[in-house]
């Protein structure tokens, strides 16, 4: 059966913009995936945006690895889980390493102290998963706490469009330097990844599925070929794309694999296309087939400040200092710590050592590892030196040449610097993927991506302020309408009381009109000397 098709050279559309970069993956690629000792503590973030979460544990409770800690009250019932066994210490806000703005954001976290035993919570494998309805599969994925393991971390149950999915894309590209977590994952677990893909095929029922992988991953490509033979699914085709940054970005990969140009401001699902990362597919397989929640991920630990760089299985919520120490961090050599890759990642603040005066040691902050944390780079000063001071823009146009979204980076920069964020938005700033290609080629060393992120944050804040103002306006109008209705009712009541007080026959004022008329006739007849009705 022709289960996988590799198009001939030149059959794929050419990539727009982009760069050919040094991979910097020799120290981590090709090695077995390792595991670290359990951390003494983990900090499990309670995700926002999943509806109202109901806590299932409290400080002082004993929990097991994989035990649900909180669950959404809305469908499909998202939950988050303990990544090790131990005692819940506290629920408190902590800084999280997110790829937005400064790279740090505050969120509520449950802190669990490890008991060193790693006792598991009972799992519920489902050997009959192929017979389940899509709604049940969706609930199992949500209940396992599966989030997207790509950059945005979007939960899989949010992505399907109402109109259905025509093309499902499994993203096996890993184009940014240093990062090799997905490459290691495919070499070791390709069969499980494609079993997760089979779950997605049953859940979404697309017309076709395309797997995109770069041509510089021969071992992962061979593993995918073998797993595809076992899958025996005619809708799935394997497509090899050139290793050019950022080929793994969603819009770039969609164009490379399908030739589809997404209109500005349109989401892929609105065009019938859905992308998932290979790590997400593995998490889905574990959730549906094995009944295991998402409590760990493969993370690349790289950089010349590490003695043992490589790809590691890390429990979610692991403090970054523990992870880096396990990879042999030399604090005296550490000068930069990047969450993510060197172009799209964010620099995390380092802490000065409190040792003897004159010490050059730098320590990583005690931030927790998140589901979308695919790489940490502990770099020395010579490996990733600080960018030179920015100079005025010389309008060379190199930034526009490498932009994969066909934007005008120079104008976006100028409008952002001037605070004219609405003008930047009119130039499709929302389509910027923060790939950093423009900043990489800028001869003036302008912090372009940082400015774009700041402009997006300002636009989000302005939109949120407008939303709050609109809510306040509606609440005010509703209150005014309520008051007007109350005043109208009170005025009607006063008019009724005044009318009753002005009626001479107070006793008959409350009688129905027909009865009052009958009594009036009786009184009139009596006054004329005629017998009444009761005579």
N, C-alpha and C positions, 0 to 999 in steps of 0.2 A: 504493500500500500504506500502511496506517495504521501507520507505523513509530514514531510518537511521539504521545503523548496528553498534553495539558495539562488537568488537571481544572478545572472551573469554580470560581469563587470560592466559598469556603466548603466545598468538597468535601474538603479536607484536615483532619485532626484539629487542634484547637488545640494550640499548644505549651504545655507546663507550665512556669510560671515564666519566667525569662529577663528580658532588659533590651533596651531600644532605646538604642544608644550612638552617639555621634558616630563616623563611620567613620574620619576622619583618614587618608584614602587619596588625597587630591587630588594630592599631590606625587609619587606613584608610579604610580597607575592611569592607563591610557590611553597610556602611553609605550611605545616599542619596548623589547624586552629587549636589554640591553647586555652586553658582555663586557669583562673586565678583562685587563690584561697578566698573563702567567704569574707566579705567585709564585716567589721564589727558592728556597723550600723548601715541601714539604708534609709533613704528619704523618698517615699512614694508620693509623687504629685497627684492631687485630685484634679482631674482634667476639667477645664471650663468648657462651656458650650455644649454639654451633653444633657441639658435639662437639669432639674433639681436632683442632686445626689443625696441618697440616704446612707448615712454612716452605719456600718454593720458591726463596728468594733469601737472600743473606747480605750483611752489610756489605762494601762494596767492589764489589758487582756493579753492572753497568750494566743499566738496565731501560728499557723503552719504555712509552709511554702505552697503557694498557689491558692491560699484561702481568700475568698472575696473580702475586700475591705470596705467598699462603697459601691452602691448600685444606683443607676439612674431610675427615676420613677416613671419615665416615659419610654415608649417603645423605641428601639427594640430591646432595651434593657442593658445598656452598657455597664460594665463593671470594671473595677481595677482591683489588683490582687497583691498579696504579699510576695515578695521575691525571695524571701527566706523565712525560716521559722524563728520565733523569738517572742519578745514582749513589746507591745505598743507603748512607746514612751510619751509621745505628745502629738498633738495636731497644731501646727504653727506655720506661719508664712515663712518661705525661704526664697532666695534668689535662684532662678533657673536659667540655664544657658540656652536661650532661644535665639534663632537667627532673625532678629528684628531690632531695628534701632541700634542701641549700644550692645546688643547681644545678651542682655540680662533683663529678666522680668520676674516679678514676684508672683508666687502661687502658694496655695495651701498644700502642705505636705504632711503625711503621717510618717513619723520616725519610728523605726522598729530596731531594737537591739537584738543582735543575733544570739541564739543560744548555742551555736556551734554544732547543732545536730542536724539541721536542714531537714526536718521531718516534713513529709509531703502531705498535702490535702488530697483526699480521694479524687481520682480522675474518673471520667466517664467516656471511654472510647466508644465509637459508633461504627462497627464494621458494616452496617447497612446504610451508610450515609448516602450512597448513590440513589436510594429509594426515597430520600426525604424531599419534601416540598421546599421551594426557594425560601418561603417565609421562615421555616424552621432553621434552615442553614444560616439565614441572616441573624436570627436570634442567637444561635450558638456562637457565631463569630463575635457578636456584640458582647455576649455574656462572658466570653474569654478575654475581653479587654483588648481586642486586636485593633491597633491603629496602623496607619500607613507608616512604614519604616523608611520612606523616602524623606526628602527635605521638608515638606509641608506637614507631614504627620496627619493627613486627613483620614478619618476612619473609613473603612471600606464600605460601610452601609450608607454613607452619605453620598457616594459618587453616582450610583445608577440614576439615569435620567428617566423621566416619566414616559418619554417616547421610545425607550428601548435603546439598546446598544448594538450597533452594526459591527464595529471593530473593537476587539479587546487587544490591548498591547501590553506585553510583559516586558518591562524595562530591565534588561541585563547589562546595560551600558554603565560604565563607571569611568567617566572621561576626565574628572578632575585629578590633578596630581596628588600623590601620596595615598589616596583612598583605594583599598583593595578588598574591602569587606565582602562585597557581593561576588567578586571573583573567587575568593576563598569559599564562600557559601556554595556556589555552583559546583566547584570541584569536589566538595565533600557531600553535598546533599541535593544533587540535581534531581534525583528521583522524587524526593519529597516535595521539592519546589514544583515539579510538574503535576504531582498529585494535588497540590494546592491550586494549580491552574485548572485542573479538572473540576474542582469544586466551584471555581469562578465560572467555568463554562456552564455548569449545571445551574448556577445561581442566576447568571445574566442572559444565557442563551443567545450569544452573539452569532452573527453570520460567519465570522472568521476571527482568528486570533493570530497575531504576529509577535514573534519574539525577536527583539532587537538586541544584538550583541556586537561589540567592536572586534575588529580583526586582530587586535593585539592580545587576545585571551585564548590561546590555542587549547589549553587544558580544559578550561570551562566550556569551550565550544564542543570539544570531544565528549565531555560529560553530558552536555545537552543533547547531542546526537544520540547517544546511547539511551538516555531517558525517554526521548521522543519515540524511539522504536518500541519501548515498553508501553508507552501511553497509547499508541495506535489510534490517534485522533486526526481524521482527515482535515478538520478545520484549522489545524495549527500549522504554521509555516515559520521556519527559522530564517531570519534575515541578518546578514553580516554587513555592518556599516563601517566606514573608515574611522580610525581613532583620531578624531578631531574634536577639540573642546568648543562648545558644550553640546556634543551630539546626544548626551543623555538627558538634556533638558526636555521637558514634556513637549513643547511646541516644535522644537527642532527635530525630535525623534518622530513625531507624527508626520512631519513633512518628509523626512528621510524615508520612512517606511510606506507611506500611503500617497505622497504627493499632495496631500490636502493642505491648503493655506487657510489657517484659522483667521477669520475676520477680527479686526481689533475689537477688544472688549468682549469677545465671545469665548465661552468656556468649551473645552473639548467635548464634554458630555452633551452640550447643546447641539453639537454636530454629529452625535452618535458615536463618538470615540471615547474610550476609557483606558487610562494607563494605570498599571499597578507595578510596583517594585518587586523584584524577586524575593526580597526579605519579607515583604507582606504576604506573598504567596506561601512561603514556608510557615509563617505564623498562622495563616488560615488553615493549612493542612494540619498543623498541630492542634488547632482549636476544634475542627470538625471531626477529623479522623481519630486523633489520639485523645481528644478531650482535655487538652492541656492549655492553660491560659498563657498569655504573653507576659513573661516575667524576665526574659533575658534576650539579648541580641548579640550579634557579632560586631565588634568595633575594632577599627584599625588604630593601633597605638604606634605612632611613628615619630621620627625626628631624631637628630643626632644627640640630643640630651638623654636618650634612652639607651640602656645597655642591651635590652632584649626587645627590640621592636617586633611587631607582628600583629596577627589578628587573634583576638581573644573573645571567648564567650564571657560576657559581663552581665551581672544581674542588674535589672533596672533599679535606679535609685542608688547605685553604688557611688560613694563620694569620689570625685575625680582624683584627689590625692592618693587614695588607696589603689585605684586602677593604675596610675602612673608609677607608683612605687613598685607595684608588682611587675612592671615592665622595666625596672631598673633605672628609675629617674635619678639623674645627677643634678641636684638643685643648684649647685655652684655653676653649672653650665647652662641652665635654663634662662632664656631671655625672652622668648615668646611662647605663648600657649594659645593655640587656635582650635576652636571647636568647629569641625568640618574641614573642608579643604582650604588651601591657601588663597583661593580666589573668592569663593562664595561663603567661606566660613567667617567667624567673628573672633577677634582677639579678646581673650579673657584676662581680667586683671590679675596680676601676680602680687603675692604678698612678700614683703621683705622679711628675711630671717631675723629672729630676735636673738641671735647668738652674739658672738664677740663683735666689737666695733670693726668696721671695715670689711665684714663678710659680704661676699658677692652672691650668696645663695638666694634663690628666688623659689617660692613655693606656690603650687597651684591653689586656687580657692576651693573651699569645701562645697562645691556645687554637685548636684546629683546627676547621674547619667540618665538621659531620657530615651524614649523609644526611637526617636529620630536621630540620636547621637551616633553617627556612623564612623566618626574619626576624631582623634585628638592628636595634634601635632605639637610635640615638645621640642622646640627648635633652639639652637644655639645662635649667638649673634652673627656668626659667619654664614650660617645656613640660610636664614631668612632675615636679612638685615632690615632695620626700620626704613621706611620709605623716605627718600629725600624730601626736603621742604618743598611745598608746591610753588610753582612759578605761574605767571599769567598764561592764560590759554593763547596759543599761537595760531589757532584755527587751521591745523594741519589736515583735519578730516579723518585721521586714522581711526578714531573712535567709531565713526559711522561705518567705516569699511568692515570692521570686525563684529558689529552688532548683529546677533542672530535674529533679533526681532525687528530689524529694519527701522530702528528709531533714530532720532537725532540727538545723540548724547550731549553734544555741545550746547544746544538750546535748552535741553532739560537742566543742565548744570547752571546755565545763566539764570533761568527763571527761578530755579530753586534757591540760588544764592541771593536773589533779589526778593525772596519771599513771595513771588508770584506763583504759588503752587497750583492755582487754578489754570494758569496758562500751561504749566507743565502737564497737568491732567489732560488738557485739550490736545496735547501732543502724544497721547497714548502712554503716559507714564505707567499706567497700570499694567501694560504689557511687558514692562521691563522685568526680567527674571533675576536681576542682581548677579549675573554670571561673572561680572568683573573683567570681561574681555577688554572693555573700553579703557578701564584704569590700567590694565596690564600694558597696553601699547601707548599710553599717554606720555609724550616726552616731557610734559610739564609736571608730571607726577601729581595730578589733581586727584583728590579723594572723591572720585565721581560716584562710586557706589554708596559711600556713606551719605552723600548729599541726596541721592535718589531715595535712600531709605528714610532720611529725615523728611523729605517732601511727602513721601507716602504716609508717614506717621502723622504729619501735619494735616494731610487731607482726611485721614481716618478720624482724627480728633475733631476736625471741623464738621465732618459728617455726623459724628456722634453728638456734637453740640447742637447741630440742626435737629437731629432726632429728639434730643431732650427738650429743645425749645418747642418743637411741634407737639410733643407729648404734654408739655406744660400748657400750651395754647389750648389743646383739646380739653384738658382737665378744667381749665378756666371757663371755657365755653360751656362745658357740661354743668359746671357748678352754677354759672349764671342762669342756664336754662332751668336747673332745679329750683333756684331761688325764685325765678319768675313764676314757675308753676305753683310754688308754695304761696307766693303773694296773691296769685289769682284765686287759689282756693280760699285763702283767708278773706279776700275781698268778697267772694261769693257768700261765704258764711256770714259776714257782717251784714250784707244786703238782706239775707234771709231773716236774720234777727231783727233788723230794722223794720222789715215788712210785717213780721209777726207782732212787733210792739205797736205798730200803727193800726192794726186791725181792731175795730171796736169789740167784736165778739171774740175775746181772747180764747174762750173755751172752744169755739168752733173753728179757730184758725188752723188748727192742726188736722180738722176733719177733711176727708176726701171731698172734692167738689160736688159729686152727685148727692152725697149724704147732706152736706151743708145746704144744697138747693132744696132738698126735700123738707128739711126742718124749716127753712124759710117759708115754704108754701103753707106748712101747718100753722105756723105763727100768723100768717096773713089771714087764713080762714078763721082762726079763733078771734082775731081782732074784728072780723066782720060778723061774728056771732054764728058762724057755721060750725057744725061738728067736725072735729079733725078726723084723721085716718084711724085714730085709736078709739074713737067714740063707740 
